[in-house]
Amino acid sequence: MKQNYINGAWVDGASSSANINPSNTNDIIGHYAQADAQQTELAIAAAAAAAPGWALSNIQVRADALDKIGSEILARKEELGTLLSREEGKTRPEGIGEVARAGAIFKFFAQECLRLRGDKLPSVRPNLDVEVTREPVGVVGIIAPWNFPIAIPSWKIAPALAYGNCVLIKPAELVPASVWALTEIISRAGLPPGVFNLVMGRGSVVGQAFLHDRRVNAISFTGSAATGAKVASAAIGRMAKVQIEMGGKNPLIVLNDADLATAVNCAVQGSFFSTGQRCTASSRLIVEKGIYPAFVAAMKEKLAALTVGDALGAGIDIGPVVDQSQLDQDMEYIGIGREEGATLAFGGDRIECATPGFFLRPTLFTECSNDMRISREEIFGPVGMVIPADSYEHALAMANDTEFGLASGIVTTSLKYATHFKRHAEAGMVMVNVPTAGVDYHVPFGGRKGSSYGSREQGTYAAEFFTTVKTAYCGV
């Protein structure tokens, strides 16, 4: 059994859970510890005890530790990428790419340890100096999702440690292996006991303890909108700092003047790669009527050429859905789309492969409207829908007509429309002539409306969440 990591030591859980390969359900990756309430309490106590010392730790010590972690991740990216793909289902090249991103994130924040800035300002009153500095929040509870099992934990863990916080992390129950492997690397980086703690287990046990214990000063959560609302309510109820990333129903507008090959590439990459299991996926394809027939025909041709299969197989474009529950949800929405009157232009059926797994053919609906459930609710699978638009203005109005606001894209050769769209798209991230899914690690990540709550993740903007500002006055 793979153990939890608490207060600098590996410890057995109260029970264990099997980690199953979605490409081959006969393949058990391993059994991973499940913490109970008592063990979670020990982890919280360890982090709280270590917090004062780590907050005042030398910034070079932090930088060296994070750089060491990043270097080992990058050196082992093929091994760790294979493990990631085996447990989550994205293709091996995608898994390796995600691991490389995780390594780069730790490298970036290793240097951010040395760049924490403040201000020294003159006072409006005589004989006073004013200093504005940033200090660690304290103990940070991290609740991670299953769709990016090493990148998202990394972009939460690395800044938390860089800015002097202690960490409690609960990975998603479906994908413990990637975070366990990351923890094994972190365990050898020279951090004091209690600074970093891995607590695998159920959300109703471990996650709830993080939310309600006053020693946990901040909560960073990525997951569903429904769970995110509960996390926010619990954290705010005890005045804990909270950062929440939830879902998206991201639009990609294709205008009549768009380069067709670019439009199809953006749509296929954004909607279907990583099996569509990305919060930045562009599942609403809003296409101006002049290019609509050619776009649909090209999309069907492109989708027919994609290969679905075992995530570790050579030449595979799309791996399996993560588990049976997600597959059932995808199939339910495909049924809803048919009932709503959308045209099933491609896919919509399960695929039988050499091994038992959760394989679904990429699915494209056409002749959709923006008020259909499939156009408004996040499906989180390889299912896209094409919505006709009368004009740019009509397309923009539909793109913004959603309760979400994570990413929004447009494909056009018009500088006028591209410039207008960047300003008027109601989303935290805007893409022009590139897929909505795919972001850099050194710039802010996050949305607005129902997609995000709290300050941004990644890049220098991470300091807004993982630190607190202090203003100090000194008489001279």
Disulfide bonds with the S-S distance in Angstrom:
none
